[in-house]
Amino acid sequence: MGKKSASASFADLGVSPEILRAVDDMGFEEPSPIQLQTIPQLLDGRDLVGQAQTGTGKTAAFAIPLLMRLQARRGWPQVLVMTPTRELAIQVAEEFARVGRYTNTRVLPVYGGQSIGRQIKTLQRGVDVVVGTPGRVLDHLNRKTLRLEQLQAVVLDEADEMLDMGFIDDIESILNATPPSRQTLLFSATIPGPIARLAEKYMRTPVHVSINPEYVAAPDIWQVYYELRNIDHLEALCRILDAEAVERAIIFCRTKRRVDELAEALRSRGYSADHIHGDLEQNQRNRVMGAFREGEIDLLVATDVAARGIDVQNISHVINYDCPQDPESYVHRIGRTGRAGRTGTAITLVYPKELPLLRTIQRLVKVRIERHPIPSLADVVDRRMEIWRQRLLEALGTGNLTPYRTLVQELSGEYDPMEVAAAALKLLARDQGTAGPDVRPPRAEKFGGTGAEEGMVRFFMNIGRNQGVTPADIVRGVAEQARIPGGVIGAIDIYDNFTFLEVPEEVAHQVAAAMRNAAIKGWNVNLEPARPR
């Protein structure tokens, strides 16, 4: 079978509608090189040896076709994935769950350090996919709590790592317990002799796929990242925009929905922003790109695919609002700045759980991505003051101030000249639609009086005792989803069908944003500022 063209879509590869929907939710607009080569072969039932490093999209490359070949609710596992570490087992299991979210796929990670009793109970209830470390998988086989009679496929992920960790005998014992008719996949960054012999012994005329991308990042791009801790994603971006000398920037989001939401949020805060993605008509794209090229808008919010082919000069910044999922995406994104001999800045926003992915990108691309603290409100004030200072110096250097000097002299008879100059700056900033050296008031102020203790904001939530929630559920749900310490949450009053809770003013906007489409104990949450008591 020949290779699919680089412009093929997931639908072109024969991916089912349910999985297409999940893939779209995950932000994959088109297949990566390994997905292009792998998915058609695996849908044909072929055994496959894939030589690919972490960060190339290989997990989705085997998860998508294997989930499409599952037979509904057979009770015992149909896919077994073995990984060298429990961290990778959890990561791969999460990817399977995301890809199979609309197919009701049941996925279980099994690894040492977690209660085996809990794993046994889940296996007894029935799972479709098991992802585990060889030692724990073999433990379940010896206990007869894992049955492999109905297994359709086995995946050895990062096989060279499992070899280095001494798992080769365990792997062979497990493979010998699987049906001879199974489909076998092996993925490895390198193919040393023992791995090649393993493939020859246990695989049937496998297809070989090799992805060894060359990553080239422009040397004149300053690359930094900001770690998002206890601050809203949008608020962090706005502080960075206000503190950085952002002249013209492309801001990348993972999905089309995120692009729409972010562009609207930026416009509502007074930024000059617009957006492009694959759902826009060509005439809309042309209009937006024309405005961006001409400098009519400063910020262009885009998906990866929509931004390809953009060749706009003087892009000072590329901002990864959502962390790229692989090195290719990172390099393609940041390459939009620092062109034609100019310098540029690439900024990436990451949550703590995304730091391992960013370190992988940094290692494979062979660049240094500096860590910077998110600007404080004081930093933003200082930066705006510096910008206005530079503007004043430029105006003083141009001369032609006679008409304005006359007006200042007239007003100086009644007012302090210092106050006159400050008022002129304030008026100019307002007329230009900027905040000048002032900082936007904290968003917590918009909540008004909610009947909370001083320094707190009181929220109403539409779940209560009848939904089975407890104070611990509320604290855990809000803290995890808003990414705030549980200890800062104040009074919680639970009634039959609703709940009141208080949070500090400085994190109230985070809580409101995070809980907009959230759930607690399976119940969709509607959260809004409470009315005064």
N, C-alpha and C positions, 0 to 999 in steps of 0.2 A: 504493500500500500504506500503511495507517495505521500510526501509531506503536504499538509494543508498550507495554504498561503498565509503570510503574516497578517493579512487583513481579515481572516476568517473570524466569525463570531462564535460564541458558545452554542448558539442555535445551529450554526453551520456544522458544528461537530456532532450534532444529534442529541444534545442535552435535553432532557425532558422538561416540560413546562414548570413542574413543581420545583425542580432544582434550579432552573433558570431564574425563578423568582427569588430563591434563596441567594443565588450568586449575585443577583442585582442588589439585594439588600446588603451584601458584603462589600459592595463597591467594585466588583470586578467587571469592568466594562468590556474587556476583550481578553482572550486567553494569552498567557505568557508562553514563551517558546517551548518550555517543557510540557505545558498543558496541550499545546497544539500537536505535539508529536505523540503524546502518551494517551490521551483520552480515546481517540479512534481505535488504537490497538487494543486497549483494555476492554472497550465495548465489544470488540470481536472475540474476546475471551483468550487473547494471547498471553503467554508468560512474558515477563519483561524485566530487563536489567537496565536501570536508569542510573547514569553517573551524573549526579547533580549535587550541588552544595545547598545547605540551608539558605533560604532567602530567595529561591528561584520559583516558588509557587508549587513545589512538588507535592505537598500534602493534598491540596485541592486536586492536583493532577491524578492522584489515585482515588481520592475520596469520591469525586463526582461520578466516575464510571462504575465504581464498585457499588455505590448506593443505588444506582440505576438498575443494577442487576439483582438486587435483593428480591427475595420472594416474601410477600407480606406475612408477618406474624407466624413464623414457623416455630417459635418457642426457644430454639437453641441457636447459638451464634452461627452466622453465615460468613462473617469476616473476622479475621484475627490479624491484628497489627502488633508487631513486636518492636520495641524501642529500647535503646540502651539505658535511659534514665527515666525516673518517675516524672521529672519536669517535662520532658518531651512527650511522655505518655499522656499527661494531662493536656498539653497543648494540642496534640493530634486528636484526642477525644473531643476537645472543644471544637476543632475544625469540622470533624464529622457531624457533630450536633448542629453546627451552623448550616452546613450544606444540606443536611437532612431535616431541617426544621419543619418543612411543609410535607414531609413524607412520613411523619410520626416515627422516625427511626429511633430505636432505643440503643444508646451507646453507654458502655461502662469502662472506665479506666481501672486497671488492677495493678497494684504495685505494693512493694514492701513499705512499712511504716504507717499503713492505713489498716483499720480493723478488717481482718479477713472475714469475720462473721458478717459484717455489713455487706461485703462483696458477695458472700455466699447467698444471702437473702435476695439480693438484687438478681443474681444469676438464676435463682429458683423462680423468680417472677417472670423471667424471660428477657433476653436482650438480643439485639441483632448484630451489634459490633462490639468486640472486645479489643481494647488497646492496653497493652501491658508490657512490663519488663519480663525477660525470659524466666528469671527466678520465681516470680510470683505466678506466672502462667503455669510453670511446671508444678508448683505447689498445688494449684487447683486441680491439675490433671491427676496428681497422685492421690488427692483427696476424693477424686471422682465428682467434684463439684462443677467442673467445666467439661462439657461434652462437645466433641468436635465432629460427630458423625455427619452433621448437615453442613459442615463448613464448605463454602464455595471458593474462598480466596484467603491466601496468607500473604502478608506484607512484611518484609524485613526492612525496617527503616533505619538508616544510618548503620548499615551492616558493618562497615569498617570499625566504627566505634564499639559495637558489640563484640567484635573480634578482639580489639585491644583490651576490653574489660573481662575477657576470659569466658564469654557466654557461648562459645561455639558448640560445646558439647550439649548444653541445655537446648540450644536451637535445634540441633539435629534430633534430639529426643522428642521435641515437640513436633517437628516436621514428620517424623516417623509415625506420630499418632494421628495425623490428618489423612483424609481420604486421598487416594492417588489421583482422583479426578480433579483435585483442587486447581485453581489458578494461582500461580506463584509470582510475586513481584519482589524485586530486590532493588533497593535504592542505596547508593553509597557515593561519598565524595571521591573515593579512590577504590580501585579494584585490585587489591593485593592477591597473591597466589591462593591463600586459603579461601578467600571470597569467590574467586573464579572457580575453584574446585567445588565449592558448595553449590554454586549455580549449575555447574555441569551435572552434579549428582542428583539434584532435586528439581530441576526445571526442564521443561519440554520445549526444545528449539526456541529459546527466548528471543524476542526482539531486543536489540540494543539501542538505547537512546543516550546521547551524551550532550550535556549542556554545561559548557564551561565559558560563561560570558566574560568579556573583558570590560572592566569598569574603568571609565576615565572621567574623573571629575576635574573641572577647570581649576587651575592653581590660583587664579586671581579672584576666587570667590571665598569670602570670609564666612565660615560655617559655624553656627552656634545652635544650641538647643536650650529650651526653657522647660523645666520640670513642673508640672501642674500639681501642686499640693495645696489643698484647702483654698482653692480659688476657682471661680467659674471660668470655663473655657473662653467664653466671649469676653469677659472682663479682662482676662490675661492678655488676649489679643489687643484689646483697645489700649491697654496701658503700654504695650510694646509699640503700637502704632504712634501713640502720643509721645513716647520717649525717644523713639528712633527717628532719624531724618529720612522718613519714607517719602520718596517723591512719586514713584510709580511702582506698583507691586502686583504680582499675581499671587493669589491665595488659593492653595489647593485643598479641596475636600474630597473625601472618599466616595461619596454618593451624590446623585443629582438632588436628592431631597435636602441634604446638608448644604449644598451650594445655594439652593433657593432660600433656605432659612437664614443662612449667614449673610447673604447679600441684603436681604430685607432688614435684618437686625442692624447691620452697619449703616444702612441708609437712615434708619430710624434714629440712630445716634449722631447723625449729622455728617457722616463720612461720604465722600464722593465715590460710590461703588456701584458696580453692575455685575452681571454674571453670564456665563455661557456653559452649556452642557449639551449632550446629545439629543435632548428632547426639543431644543429650540429649532424653529424654522430657519432656513438659510438666510432669509432677509433679516431676521432678528439677529442672527450671528453677525452678519455684515454690519448692521447698525451699531451693535455693541463694540465690535472690533474697531470700526471707524472712529468711534468716540474715544476708545482707549488709545489708539495711535495718535489722535490729534490732541490728547491731553485733556479732553473734556471730562474724563473720569480718571481718578487716581488709583483705584483698587479694582482689580478684575478677579472675581471669584470663579473658580473653574474646577472641573474634573480632569483627571489625567488625559483621557482620550480627547476631550474637547480642546485642550491646550496644545495638542501636538500640531506642529506646523506654524505656530505663532512666532512671528519674527518681528518683534517690536523693539525699537531702539530705546535706550535709556531706562530699562527696567532696573531700578535700584535694588529691589528686594524680591525674593521668592520666599513665601511663607507656607510651610506645611502645617495647616490648621489641624489636619489629621495626619498622623505619622505614616509615611509610605510603608507598604507591605513588603517591599523587596528592593534590592540595590538598584535594579534597572529603573524602577520608578523614581527613586531618589535622584539618580544621576540625570534622568530626563527632566525632572522638575527643576533642579537647581541650575541646569544649563540654560534656562531662560534669562538668567542675569549674567553679568560679567562678560558681555560680548564685545567684540570689536575693540579689544584692548582695554576696555573699561573694567573697573572693579565692581563687585556686587556683593550682596549679603544674602545668605540662605539661612532662614530661621525655621526651626522645627519645634512644635509644641508636643510634649510627650507626657503621658501619665506614668507613674512609677512602674506599672506592670509592662509598659512598652519599652523600658530601658534595655532589656536584653536584645530585643529586635534592633534597636538603634545601634547597640554595640556591634551586632553582627554586620549591619550595613557599614559601619565605620571600619571594621576589620577587612571586609571584602573590597570596599572601595579604596581602602588604604589612604584615608584622610583623617584629620583630627577635627572633631566636632566639639567645640568648646561649650562648657556648661556655664550659663549665666543665670543669675537670680532674676525673677520677675520684677520689673520696676515697681517701686512703692509709689504711693501718691505723691510723696515728697520728691521722688526722682522725676516724676512727670512735671511737677511745678518747676523744678530746676531746669529741665530741658526746654519747656516752653519759654521760660525767661531768657535762656540763651538764644533761642531762635529769634525772639523779638529784639534782643540786643544786637544780633547780627543784622537784622533788617534796619534798625535805627542807624547803625554805622554805615550801611550802604546808602541810606537816604541822606545822611550828613555828607557823605563823600560826593554826591551828585550835584550839590549846590541847588540853585534856583529855589531858595526858601523864602524869598522876600515877601510874597503875599501872606504866607503863613506866619512869618515873624511879626508882621504888622498886627495880625489878629491876636497873637499871643501877647504883644505889648498892650493892646487895648484891654484884654481880660486881666492882665497882671495888675492893673490898677485896683481891681476888686478882689482877685484871688491870688493865692500863692502860685508862682510860675510852675513849681513842681506839681501842684495839683492840676494845673491846666494841661501839662504834658501827659500826666497819667490818664486824665479823662480823654484826651485825644487818642491815646493808644487803645483804651477800652472801647471807644466808639468805632475805631478802625477795625478792631477784632470782631465786633458784633456785625459790622457791615459786610465783612468778608466771610461771615459764617463760621468763624473759628472761635475757639475758646481763649485765644490769646494765652497769657501765662496762667489763666485760671484753670482749675480742674473741675470737671463735671461733678456735681454733688453725688455722694454715694447713693446707689440705687435704692438702698434701704429706705431712704426718705419718702419714696413714692408710696410706701405702704400706709402712711398717715397714722392716725390713732387706731390701734387694734385692741386696746384694753390690756396690753402686756405690761410687765414690770419695766422700769426705766432701763433703756439700753437693749430691750428685747422686742421682737416682733411676734405676735400671736397669730397662728394659722388655724384655719378650719380644715378638717380632713373628713371625707365622706365614708369612712369605715369605723366600726366600733365593736362592741362586745358581740353583737349578733354575727359578725364576720370572724369571730374567734381571735381577734388580735389582742395582744397584751402590751404593756409599756415596753417590754424588751423587744417585741416585734417592731414597734414604732421606732425606737432608738436605732436598732440594727438596720432597718430598711432605709431610714433617712440618712444615717451616717454613711452607709455604704454607697448609696446612689448619689448623694450630694458631695461625697468625699470630704466630710467634715468629721472631727473627733466626736464620738458619741457623748463624751463628757460635757460638751458645751451645750447640749440640748437641755432646756429648762423644764418647766412644769408641763406635765402631760395629764389631761383629763379625758378619760374614755367614757363615753355614754353608749347607749344601745346601738345607735346607727351612725354615730359620728364621734370625732375626737378633736380636742383642741391641744395644740402644743406650742411652746415658745422656743425661739432660737435667737441668738444674738443678732443685732442689727447688721453687723459687718458680714455675716454669712447668709442673711435672709434672702438675698437675690439668688445665691447659689442654690439654696433649698427650693425656692420657687421654680427656678429653671429646671433643676434636675428631676423634680417630682411631677413635671408637667405630663409626661407619658410613662409614669412609673407604675409599679405594682408592689404590693406588700402581701405576702402569704397568698399570692395568686389573685388578689383583688385589685382591679384597676383603681388608681388613686386620683381623686380630684382634690387639689389643694389650692386654697385661696386665702388671702388675708382675712382675718376675723373682723367682725364688726365690734365697735367698742361695747364693753359690757353695759 
